[in-house]
Amino acid sequence: MAGTHYRGSEVTDVDQFVKDAAGLETTREKEIGQHIGYRYDVNLVPDYARITPFLKKYIEVMGWDDLNWLEDVHMGYEDGAPAVFDRNNNGWVSIPDSITLPDTQQDRDMIARELLIKFQMSDRHPLVLLRKAYMKF
């Protein structure tokens, strides 16, 4: 498994941070008494053979040669639940329970990227409300 260590934790299972919601494994987590929810292998280079059909089309429409800014989007975990971090609203977006998580981090990251884009384009995204409230024209 790629990325078998993360900040003092030994990663033994792709579901480790889902199964261990408390997640107080690392020295730092024990010191602060909190789970750090963004534990994942940030050095994992995207495997383009695993790209979803939606992401493939999105890259084509955007005119990109690669995932561009999406390369550093990974599936993380908040309170033991899979989630993706949205920097635009500085918060976690939960992965719906109806989505079955694949067995590899690469496939999970592709799902996270797709869901983040779909959420950012939806009417439920908080920036849509800001735009409506402060739009001049």
Summary of the structure (lengths in Angstrom):
residues: 137
radius of gyration: 16.4
end to end distance: 51.5
largest distance: 53.2
contacts: 348
relative contact order: 0.16
helix: 39%
strand: 13%
